[in-house]
Amino acid sequence: MSASMVMKDGRVARPDNMSVSNDAGGPRNQGRASLLVAPGEDLGESEGHEAGHGVLEMDGRLRATKHGRVNDNGTEIAIEPLRTAYIPRPSDLVIGYVEGCTNNIWFIDIGAPFNAILPMSLGPGKAAFGGTRSIMDIGEAVLCRVQEVEETHSSVVTMKGMGLRKIRSGNIEQVDPHLLGRLIGKGGKALRQLKEDTDCRIIVADNGRVWIDGEFDGIVSARDQLKAMSDDAKSIGVDA
Amino acid sequence: MGGYGDVQMIDENGIRVDGRGPGDLRPVSIETGVIPVADGSARVIWGTNHAVAAVYGPMECHPRKIQRQDRAVLDVRYNMAPFSTTDRMRPGFNRRSREISKVTADALESVVLLEMYPRCKVRVEIEILCAEAGTRCVGLTAASVALAHAGIPMTDMVVSVASGKINDVVVCDLNKEEDNYGEADLPMGILPNSGELVFLQMDGDLSQAEFQQAWDYNMEAAMVVHQIMVDALKGGDA
């Protein structure tokens, strides 16, 4: 039902007479690199632009569907969300916790809406049928890679691959997944700096979990820096 | 409604019991991030109404029987705190809260892109801490901001406002006295970017002209409240 059909002229809340839409380019033309938008905000005409993440094309115009910053790389307009859930993608490196197991499958919590499954054939080492718990017990942390994601979100992870293993030492921290870019920095600069400063081994997984291993003081310092970064990102206005 | 027609709530100059004119809103303020453990949250203070909404998810859908293979389900729960009204509100789900939960879910379902999260559930909890007429509107508005704050994709935010009729005059955003002793109440859920309607209820009777006037008041007020919602999201967490 369209409100504009019933309402009197002039008072109608139609896209063409609303202040945000009057300017043809929408907020992306206001000359700032990273502009904050709210869901529903008009991002100008879709002509010549592709709708990226968090952007929807509606009636020849682009519309934001998420709360975040607008990224316009010339061809594609996307939104870098301020907060969002982790949705697994194939080949993501993730840190998961074993949540349960059957005779030949582990169920891994990877911080997504659904648990991933790790079949014994893709698990570490060799175990007899029924021996899953003797290799990896419930609550243990693993470094694994997303092998496959179905359209319905169920995913399969694998531990066959370089460096994929059970995590036995160190500390695991949680960072919002959209902040990973900031944590790693351009070309990995920020992460390298953090590793040097704290003298720790740090592995950043795509689901926002960060494994830190090293001397006690180094771990504490790395944790503090991660926390400071998260707090900083929550105060909007700071550039990502 | 009715039966109290002799209570005068608006004077000859169009000034209402709380000093507002017929088209004026109560003061509205919105904050986000008030529940740090939730994925998204918002507090709306609208006149003396206080509503807090928290959003969790998308998460695995339980119970399994409500799960949908092609989209997510919205699990909306509207609740009034026992201390939110002058006579104690008996805790727990009741007929009224069930109705409001349902209409809120229906309104939000038309904007949230649920098909992006098949088999998932998004939990929306709305708690009314202090009630003074129009809590369903305040709750729905708070839920929209909380969903946006949680990063749930949606085509627009729902703004909800009510107008009504007191002493045969159509007025915007009824307060407690006007709601209790007035003649009609018309809450609406509006999508400010398209002017579309996702929620409409009417309590009492309005003529076509009065309905049009109430509609116009709601549309105008929705634009004002929408700006406050957007400012709250852009202003950062509390």
Interface residues (C-beta under 8 A of the other chain):
Chain A: M1 S2 A3 S4 V6 M7 K8 R11 V12 A13 R14 P15 M18 V20 S21 L36 A38 P39 G40 E41 D42 G54 L56 M58 R63 T65 K66 H67 G68 P81 L82 R83 T84 A85 P113 F114 N115 E151 T152 H153 K234 S235 I236 G237
Chain B: G33 D39 G40 G57 P58 M59 E60 Q69 V111 L113 Y117 P118 R119 C120 L147 A148 H149 A150 G151 I152 P153 M154 T155 D156 M157 I190 L191 P192 N193 S194 G195 E196 L197 Q212 W215 D216 M219 E220 A222 M223 M229 V230 L233 K234 G235 G236 D237
